């Protein structure tokens, strides 16, 4: 439907019950039976109801029924100009050319100013939508015969309708050249033509049209769409230098483009890594045009600043973003972090990582590895270890490169106890260190007489601890064989559910004791047990990195279900594996009991 359908329609207006009754009839009966059915329904029309019916989708999809309704309702009420324009629009969209012009002639005959520019705007739109530009121009030429003098508004309506299609800019320009002597164009006229040349990417014609616009209508700060279209055409046509020259002239005249051009210009200068021009355009956009950049524009500029080493300016932009209602995201923070790492700004990078953690923003896997490498080379192993803790806590994957960098750094610093500690953790997480790192580890431990420590690490893969995914599949296979199971994928997390019979408290206690004994080999742990009336709650705490971390939660209910909630760190999958192995080895559990595991660690 065209603009005619929106004319005079209040926002949010709903069709009345009377209009709905008429629409039900028009959608149900054949056009030839419509008038009889409408007359027999016992409901009379009003001018307002007639407008509601005519602008409906039913009338646009059934134009003959719309005509019948218009004729029938016209016997009882005098149709408004809006209703007549709706009828013209319906007939035009249905390619019913002769009935459309008959309606226009009837409107003109009735007088009262029924035929307006809006009437012809609807005709222009219908002809141009069907590709019949010649008849649209002919309609413009005969406007005077119907008491409507062609003016800039009418010309703009026709030009706009013509330019909605592809490849019609030249036809619109030809019409403009033919009519500009008799119809004075305004700023909107040139704006329509410039947008048409922008769509076709014709920078040369855009320059010509822009020059004529300045001569005819002068400089006008309110003509922002025209400036936007013109400069965007130059940028699109690889004439960025020309665009900058025109931009400086516009600036001197107090006439600047809008965010559309600035977004394109910044995208272009960033891709060209043109730092000087990017800053000039950025400052002009903010200071002179008073525009507020969006998040992609901020991210592009911050990335460019960091790539050329100007992290100070990038940090200033980060600080100003909230004041403009724009909030930094993962891309913003990681662009700055990458810049700080490349500039070897160790203290700033360490402080920025702390700020990222405070703002709940995570470093990317690549930045994690680069940060660990930098901290190790700049004699700050504690900061490198903090990055690793972040990786483990938030399960940042892939972590293989970060693991390698951490072990290499710790070996260089001779922190062998931590090498063993973190290697164990990495193997538990399913990370396989590269052979070069293993060989380096062996040489280093041999030099300091700690071959037994290396042997401990080297034996780990043979004890089925390194093969994290293989072990996961093995244990799941064991469960599948012992108990009837189904696998569900919910929200990116893996879960398994089983039916169970009564699980006694002493069996649960034995399970917990078994699990605690297993993890005591590397960490100390404690278990708290709480009876809440209808279930027992078990919590395992692991003393990890000198703090007590809640890692596993068992809930044993009298509804015969044991639920194991595995949280926080990937190491907890080991607890699950131990528990499953224990249960599957028990004769009284092998065939009659079940278990429910809910893992809150994403699939690797």
Secondary structure, DSSP 8 states (H G I E B T S, - for coil): --GGGTTT--TT----HHHHHHHHHHHHS-HHHHHHHHHHTT----HHHHHHHHTSHHHHH-HHHHHHHHHHHHTTS---HHHHHHHHHHHHHTT-HHHHHHHHHHHHHH-TT-S-HHHHHHHHHHHHHTT-HHHHHHHHHTGGGGT----HHHHHHHHHHHHTSTT-HHHHHHHHHHHTTTS---HHHHHHHHHHHHHHT-HHHHHHHHHHHHHHH---TT-HHHHHHHHHHHHHTT-HHHHHHHHHHHHHHT----HHHHHHHHHHHHHTT-HHHHHHHHHIIIIIS-----HHHHHHHHHHHHHTT-HHHHHHHHHHHGGGT----HHHHHHHHHHHHHTT-HHHHHHHHHHHHHTT----HHHHHHHHHHHHHTT-HHHHHHHHHHHHHHT-S--HHHHHHHHHHHHHTT-HHHHHHHHHHHHHTT----HHHHHHHHHHHHHTT-HHHHHHHHHGGGGTSS-HHHHHHHHHHHHHHHS--EEEEETTEEEEE-------HHHHHHHHHHHHHHHTTTS-EEEEEEE-SSEEEEEEEEEETTEEEEEEEEEEETTTEEEEEE-SSTTHHHHHHHHHHHHHH-TTTTTT---EEEE-S---
